[in-house]
């Protein structure tokens, strides 16, 4: 577990300053390497792959549980053999530390 997974999400009210490229890189380094930043650095996504449907559903449920508990809701897409989880700070239109906190919590729960 990283220190990110031990934090809780702060409320996003649109006033949080944008993360610098250096901060984004440092936060991403604390996550599983399968997490991907989109080119505009507005979304953080990871696709989990499985050999069955039930693990995909389980992962989607874990992502939903963490998101709800943190009040920072992921976009989740799943089907047979995959589950893609995407975090973004919808209120800000970009990434915040909350996205990395939730990703770290999902890493810890699925490892």
N, C-alpha and C positions, 0 to 999 in steps of 0.2 A: 504494500500500500504506500502511496505517496502522501505527502502532506496535503495535497489537493483533495484527496478522498476523505480527509478528516475535517475539511471546512464545510460550511453551509452556505447556500446561495444568499446573496444580499438582494434586496428588492431593486428592480430596475425601474427607474422613473424617468429615463431619457436624459439624464444629466451626467452620466458616467463618462469620463473622457475616453476617447478611442485608445485601444491598446496599440503600442508601437510594434513595428515589425520585430524588434529585438525581444519584446515581452511575449509576443505570439510564439516566436521560435522557442523561447525558454519554457513556456507553459506546455507546448506540444511535446517537447523533449521528455516531459514527465509522464506522458501517456504511452500506451501500447503503440508501437510504430505503425499499426494498421489504420490509425486515425489519419484522415486526409483533410487538409484545408482547401477550400475551393480557391480558384485564382483571385477572386476579389476579397478573400479572407473574411467572408461574411458567414460562412457555414463550416462546421466541423462534423465530418461524417465517418462512419465505420460500417463496413459490411461484414457480418459474421456469416460463415458458411458451415453447413451441416450436411449430414447424410440422411436426414429425415425431417419431417415436418414438426414434430413435437419440440425439438430443441429450438427451432425458430420461434415457435409460439412462446416457449419459456423465456427466451431472451427478450422478445417484445414485451412480455408482461413485466419482466425485471426492469426494463427501460421505462415503462409506464409507471411502475411503482416508485422508482427513484425520482423521476420527473415530478410526479405528483407530490411526493414528500418534500422535495426541494422547492416546489412552486415555480419550476423552470422547465417548461414542457418541451419534450423532444418531438420531432416528426419521426414516426416509425412506420416502416414498410416491411412486410414479411410475406413469405410464401414457402413452398416446399424447398427446403435446403438453404434458405437465406433469411437474414434479418438485417435491414439497413437502418441505422439510427443516425439522425442528424440533429445537432444542436445549433441554435442560433439565438441571439437575443432579439426576438421579434420587435420589442418596443424600441430598440436602438437601431435596428436595421444593420447590425454588425455583431461581431463576437465580443463577449465580455468574459471576465474570469469565471462567471457562473457556468458557461458552456464547458470549460475545462474541468471545473469541479464535478459536474454531472458525468462527464466522460470518464474521469478518474474513478468515480464511484461505480460506474458500470463496469469498468475494467476490473475493479476489485471483486465485484459480485459475480463476474463470469469467468474469473481465472481459476 
